[in-house]
Amino acid sequence: MRDNGPVTQREVDFPENTRLVSRTDDKGRITFVNAAFAAISGFSEEELTGSAHNIVRHPDMPQEAFADLWATLKSGNPWRGLVKNRTKSGDHYWVRADVMPVIEDGRPAGYVSIRSKPSRAEIAEAERAYRLFRDGKAHGLAIEGGSVVRRVPAWRKWLGSLGGRLAVQTGATLALLALVAAIGLAALHTADSTLQTLHRDRLVPTAQLAEIDRRMRVGLDDLVRIAAALEPGGGDAAAAVRDAEANRDAIAAIRKTVRARAVPGEGADLANAFETSTARYAAEGLASGIKLGQAGDAAGLDRHVAATARPLLRDAETAINRLIDFQQRTAEAEFLHADDLARLSVLAIAALFAIACAVAVAVAWSVRRAVNRPLARMSTHFAAIANRDDDHPIPEEEIAEFRHTSRMLRAMQGLLGYAAQEKIEIDRRSTARAKADLHTLADTLESRVHSVVEEVGQASRHLADSARTLSKNADITRERSHAVQEQAEEVRRNVDSVAAATHELAAAEQEISRQVVNTAEISLNASRQAADTRAAVGKLSESATRIGEIVAVITEVAGRTNMLALNATIEATRAGDAGKGFAVVAGEVKALAHQTGRATEDISRQIRAIQAETETTVAAINRITTTISEVSEVSSAVAAAVEEQGVATREIARSVNEVALGTQAASENVAVVARVASDTETMAMEVLTSADTLRDAAQVLDREVSNFLAGIRR
């Protein structure tokens, strides 16, 4: 027997309604266990699966128990018994094990075991019995079908079976019927013997005696007729003599038959008297008379008849009558005896028939009782199985013919219980696997959403920074444009004053030169600011494009989340009532996906608006750049005019007019730059607002996704 290591003799308890379920292949290797079995055994499901089932065998279990287990299972029958199992730590736990073979193609393809918690009384009894087996003291005990029973002879087992009972009771009934038949046959034989005796020894002799009596009287009449024939004219005497001789011979023949049937006792005496009297009559009466007739002595014959033959006839008739009376009395006695025997036979037959009927009724009642009780219990078992009462006990039936049926019922109960436990375990594993997959998906989704939200946040911050820079540059451009416009206005006034005050020409030329230099610097700065603004707007456009890509990612995530919610709704529908909670979560996920899609659509519209305004801003900045270039050219022309002032004074008026015109154009262009700068600042504020909205939407999305994933993980 396998040694699984040391034991602690410390018992592990488990709840009353817990079922420990396992299945093995035809070699005894574990293919399935439920969580409860793995938990109490101390082994993991991975350790148990693929291992031999005796991995939990305890050394206190006797070998006889497992020998009986495998013998019972190999025969295709279920096995039920108490088993002491060992845990991984060396502790133990007691179970009531129901082991059933799984039959496929007529042979065991595996074995299913369902274990429940036994009572303390059952455990104590099993410990006592198993100790006797381990110590070799289980004399007269055996383990059959998992139960400890006393060894009994085969004939006692046979008598306990329904077939044995029927055989014994039917044999008793047949014996009684045979006795009835024997008594009846004996009575018939006695009646036949009595009838034969009455006929042979009573009726026939009586008739013969009566015939002898008649013939003796006829013989006497023959003698009288001979005597009369001897008288003159009396007739044919010779014929009368012949008749007398024939009658004498007939009497002699009948007398021989009657002598052969003589009986001892009183009958013998009467028979002797009959023989003597009839012999004398035949010899002294008839024979002598016939001789006298033959001699023709009529007178002598008359005297012989009167003196000898007639008295001898009376003596013979007396003997015959006594013998006939004896025969009649004997026949009556024999008849009464036969009648008594017949009555006794009838009474015996009636009594035995009544006993046979009583035995038959008892047999029928016993068989009915022996059949109805197990059938009633089986009906109760079927009802319990139909109601899925796995705790309902199905004990072994006492009658052998119903034991296999009760075992099959127990196997049915066990297999149905195993199927239910297997479904529970499969559902548990499927739920755990689905939850793990859902957690993995949630982690992936959370990571991607956080990444996208972080990118959106960074892009929003970058967009906000760019918008603020653009707004600041636009503000600076507007301020400097105002300054250039004021300087241009001042130049225009100076040019006007040239015509009125020539003596101020030199100072005005210097002032113009300075203002032109300032204008050139301002134009240069404005050109640089416009370039910076154009670069910022380009970055803004790139940021908007990046935001569009991020929004596309968010849209993809929302679409996949929507598909995940749809799949979850389908799986929840398949799961029935067990998936209602998951269906609610799937609905929330679907709603969130729709909300995210709408938010991304709003962000996309804002981004498209930002891109459109950015393109407008870039065009305006390009126009500003062109205007500033023109201002720079005008400033250069003004500078040239100032330089030429000293060369040709006569051209001062013309140059002043050109300067005035250029200054007016510059003033107008600067006004355009100011308006564009103002528009740029307005769009920058809108971009900043959109960036804040995008950041807030990303934060809301992150928060909603986190809440949704937290709900999924619960």
Secondary structure in CASP SS format (residue, H / E / C, confidence):
PFRMAT SS
TARGET T0000
AUTHOR 0000-0000-0000
METHOD secondary structure of the structure
MODEL  1
M C 1.00
R C 1.00
D C 1.00
N C 1.00
G C 1.00
P C 1.00
V C 1.00
T C 1.00
Q C 1.00
R C 1.00
E E 1.00
V C 1.00
D C 1.00
F C 1.00
P C 1.00
E C 1.00
N C 1.00
T C 1.00
R C 1.00
L E 1.00
V E 1.00
S E 1.00
R E 1.00
T E 1.00
D E 1.00
D C 1.00
K C 1.00
G C 1.00
R E 1.00
I E 1.00
T E 1.00
F E 1.00
V E 1.00
N C 1.00
A H 1.00
A H 1.00
F H 1.00
A H 1.00
A H 1.00
I H 1.00
S H 1.00
G C 1.00
F C 1.00
S C 1.00
E H 1.00
E H 1.00
E H 1.00
L H 1.00
T C 1.00
G C 1.00
S C 1.00
A E 1.00
H H 1.00
N H 1.00
I H 1.00
V H 1.00
R E 1.00
H C 1.00
P C 1.00
D C 1.00
M C 1.00
P C 1.00
Q H 1.00
E H 1.00
A H 1.00
F H 1.00
A H 1.00
D H 1.00
L H 1.00
W H 1.00
A H 1.00
T H 1.00
L H 1.00
K H 1.00
S C 1.00
G C 1.00
N C 1.00
P C 1.00
W E 1.00
R E 1.00
G E 1.00
L E 1.00
V E 1.00
K E 1.00
N E 1.00
R E 1.00
T C 1.00
K C 1.00
S C 1.00
G C 1.00
D C 1.00
H E 1.00
Y E 1.00
W E 1.00
V E 1.00
R E 1.00
A E 1.00
D E 1.00
V E 1.00
M E 1.00
P E 1.00
V E 1.00
I E 1.00
E E 1.00
D C 1.00
G C 1.00
R E 1.00
P E 1.00
A E 1.00
G E 1.00
Y E 1.00
V E 1.00
S E 1.00
I E 1.00
R E 1.00
S E 1.00
K C 1.00
P C 1.00
S C 1.00
R H 1.00
A H 1.00
E H 1.00
I H 1.00
A H 1.00
E H 1.00
A H 1.00
E H 1.00
R H 1.00
A H 1.00
Y H 1.00
R H 1.00
L H 1.00
F H 1.00
R H 1.00
D C 1.00
G C 1.00
K C 1.00
A C 1.00
H C 1.00
G C 1.00
L E 1.00
A E 1.00
I E 1.00
E E 1.00
G C 1.00
G C 1.00
S E 1.00
V E 1.00
V E 1.00
R E 1.00
R C 1.00
V C 1.00
P C 1.00
A H 1.00
W H 1.00
R H 1.00
K H 1.00
W H 1.00
L H 1.00
G H 1.00
S C 1.00
L H 1.00
G H 1.00
G H 1.00
R H 1.00
L H 1.00
A H 1.00
V H 1.00
Q H 1.00
T H 1.00
G H 1.00
A H 1.00
T H 1.00
L H 1.00
A H 1.00
L H 1.00
L H 1.00
A H 1.00
L H 1.00
V H 1.00
A H 1.00
A H 1.00
I H 1.00
G H 1.00
L H 1.00
A H 1.00
A H 1.00
L H 1.00
H H 1.00
T H 1.00
A H 1.00
D H 1.00
S H 1.00
T H 1.00
L H 1.00
Q H 1.00
T H 1.00
L H 1.00
H H 1.00
R H 1.00
D H 1.00
R H 1.00
L H 1.00
V H 1.00
P H 1.00
T H 1.00
A H 1.00
Q H 1.00
L H 1.00
A H 1.00
E H 1.00
I H 1.00
D H 1.00
R H 1.00
R H 1.00
M H 1.00
R H 1.00
V H 1.00
G H 1.00
L H 1.00
D H 1.00
D H 1.00
L H 1.00
V H 1.00
R H 1.00
I H 1.00
A H 1.00
A H 1.00
A H 1.00
L H 1.00
E C 1.00
P C 1.00
G C 1.00
G C 1.00
G C 1.00
D C 1.00
A H 1.00
A H 1.00
A H 1.00
A H 1.00
V H 1.00
R H 1.00
D H 1.00
A H 1.00
E H 1.00
A H 1.00
N H 1.00
R H 1.00
D H 1.00
A H 1.00
I H 1.00
A H 1.00
A H 1.00
I H 1.00
R H 1.00
K H 1.00
T H 1.00
V H 1.00
R H 1.00
A H 1.00
R C 1.00
A C 1.00
V C 1.00
P C 1.00
G C 1.00
E H 1.00
G H 1.00
A H 1.00
D H 1.00
L H 1.00
A H 1.00
N H 1.00
A H 1.00
F H 1.00
E H 1.00
T H 1.00
S H 1.00
T H 1.00
A H 1.00
R H 1.00
Y H 1.00
A H 1.00
A H 1.00
E H 1.00
G H 1.00
L H 1.00
A H 1.00
S H 1.00
G H 1.00
I H 1.00
K H 1.00
L H 1.00
G H 1.00
Q H 1.00
A H 1.00
G C 1.00
D C 1.00
A H 1.00
A H 1.00
G H 1.00
L H 1.00
D H 1.00
R H 1.00
H H 1.00
V H 1.00
A H 1.00
A H 1.00
T H 1.00
A H 1.00
R H 1.00
P H 1.00
L H 1.00
L H 1.00
R H 1.00
D H 1.00
A H 1.00
E H 1.00
T H 1.00
A H 1.00
I H 1.00
N H 1.00
R H 1.00
L H 1.00
I H 1.00
D H 1.00
F H 1.00
Q H 1.00
Q H 1.00
R H 1.00
T H 1.00
A H 1.00
E H 1.00
A H 1.00
E H 1.00
F H 1.00
L H 1.00
H H 1.00
A H 1.00
D H 1.00
D H 1.00
L H 1.00
A H 1.00
R H 1.00
L H 1.00
S H 1.00
V H 1.00
L H 1.00
A H 1.00
I H 1.00
A H 1.00
A H 1.00
L H 1.00
F H 1.00
A H 1.00
I H 1.00
A H 1.00
C H 1.00
A H 1.00
V H 1.00
A H 1.00
V H 1.00
A H 1.00
V H 1.00
A H 1.00
W H 1.00
S H 1.00
V H 1.00
R H 1.00
R H 1.00
A H 1.00
V H 1.00
N H 1.00
R H 1.00
P H 1.00
L H 1.00
A H 1.00
R H 1.00
M H 1.00
S H 1.00
T H 1.00
H H 1.00
F H 1.00
A H 1.00
A H 1.00
I H 1.00
A H 1.00
N C 1.00
R C 1.00
D C 1.00
D C 1.00
D C 1.00
H C 1.00
P C 1.00
I C 1.00
P C 1.00
E C 1.00
E C 1.00
E C 1.00
I C 1.00
A H 1.00
E H 1.00
F H 1.00
R H 1.00
H H 1.00
T H 1.00
S H 1.00
R H 1.00
M H 1.00
L H 1.00
R H 1.00
A H 1.00
M H 1.00
Q H 1.00
G H 1.00
L H 1.00
L H 1.00
G H 1.00
Y H 1.00
A H 1.00
A H 1.00
Q H 1.00
E H 1.00
K H 1.00
I H 1.00
E H 1.00
I H 1.00
D H 1.00
R H 1.00
R H 1.00
S H 1.00
T H 1.00
A H 1.00
R H 1.00
A H 1.00
K H 1.00
A H 1.00
D H 1.00
L H 1.00
H H 1.00
T H 1.00
L H 1.00
A H 1.00
D H 1.00
T H 1.00
L H 1.00
E H 1.00
S H 1.00
R H 1.00
V H 1.00
H H 1.00
S H 1.00
V H 1.00
V H 1.00
E H 1.00
E H 1.00
V H 1.00
G H 1.00
Q H 1.00
A H 1.00
S H 1.00
R H 1.00
H H 1.00
L H 1.00
A H 1.00
D H 1.00
S H 1.00
A H 1.00
R H 1.00
T H 1.00
L H 1.00
S H 1.00
K H 1.00
N H 1.00
A H 1.00
D H 1.00
I H 1.00
T H 1.00
R H 1.00
E H 1.00
R H 1.00
S H 1.00
H H 1.00
A H 1.00
V H 1.00
Q H 1.00
E H 1.00
Q H 1.00
A H 1.00
E H 1.00
E H 1.00
V H 1.00
R H 1.00
R H 1.00
N H 1.00
V H 1.00
D H 1.00
S H 1.00
V H 1.00
A H 1.00
A H 1.00
A C 1.00
T H 1.00
H H 1.00
E H 1.00
L H 1.00
A H 1.00
A H 1.00
A H 1.00
E H 1.00
Q H 1.00
E H 1.00
I H 1.00
S H 1.00
R H 1.00
Q H 1.00
V H 1.00
V H 1.00
N H 1.00
T H 1.00
A H 1.00
E H 1.00
I H 1.00
S H 1.00
L H 1.00
N H 1.00
A H 1.00
S H 1.00
R H 1.00
Q H 1.00
A H 1.00
A H 1.00
D H 1.00
T H 1.00
R H 1.00
A H 1.00
A H 1.00
V H 1.00
G H 1.00
K H 1.00
L H 1.00
S H 1.00
E H 1.00
S H 1.00
A H 1.00
T H 1.00
R H 1.00
I H 1.00
G H 1.00
E H 1.00
I H 1.00
V H 1.00
A H 1.00
V H 1.00
I H 1.00
T H 1.00
E H 1.00
V H 1.00
A H 1.00
G H 1.00
R H 1.00
T H 1.00
N H 1.00
M H 1.00
L H 1.00
A H 1.00
L H 1.00
N H 1.00
A H 1.00
T H 1.00
I H 1.00
E H 1.00
A H 1.00
T H 1.00
R H 1.00
A H 1.00
G H 1.00
D H 1.00
A H 1.00
G H 1.00
K H 1.00
G H 1.00
F H 1.00
A H 1.00
V H 1.00
V H 1.00
A H 1.00
G H 1.00
E H 1.00
V H 1.00
K H 1.00
A H 1.00
L H 1.00
A H 1.00
H H 1.00
Q H 1.00
T H 1.00
G H 1.00
R H 1.00
A H 1.00
T H 1.00
E H 1.00
D H 1.00
I H 1.00
S H 1.00
R H 1.00
Q H 1.00
I H 1.00
R H 1.00
A H 1.00
I H 1.00
Q H 1.00
A H 1.00
E H 1.00
T H 1.00
E H 1.00
T H 1.00
T H 1.00
V H 1.00
A H 1.00
A H 1.00
I H 1.00
N H 1.00
R H 1.00
I H 1.00
T H 1.00
T H 1.00
T H 1.00
I H 1.00
S H 1.00
E H 1.00
V H 1.00
S H 1.00
E H 1.00
V H 1.00
S H 1.00
S H 1.00
A H 1.00
V H 1.00
A H 1.00
A H 1.00
A H 1.00
V H 1.00
E H 1.00
E H 1.00
Q H 1.00
G C 1.00
V C 1.00
A C 1.00
T H 1.00
R H 1.00
E H 1.00
I H 1.00
A H 1.00
R H 1.00
S H 1.00
V H 1.00
N H 1.00
E H 1.00
V H 1.00
A H 1.00
L H 1.00
G H 1.00
T H 1.00
Q H 1.00
A H 1.00
A H 1.00
S H 1.00
E H 1.00
N H 1.00
V H 1.00
A H 1.00
V H 1.00
V H 1.00
A H 1.00
R H 1.00
V H 1.00
A H 1.00
S H 1.00
D H 1.00
T H 1.00
E H 1.00
T H 1.00
M H 1.00
A H 1.00
M H 1.00
E H 1.00
V H 1.00
L H 1.00
T H 1.00
S H 1.00
A H 1.00
D H 1.00
T H 1.00
L H 1.00
R H 1.00
D H 1.00
A H 1.00
A H 1.00
Q H 1.00
V H 1.00
L H 1.00
D H 1.00
R H 1.00
E H 1.00
V H 1.00
S H 1.00
N H 1.00
F H 1.00
L H 1.00
A H 1.00
G H 1.00
I H 1.00
R H 1.00
R C 1.00
END
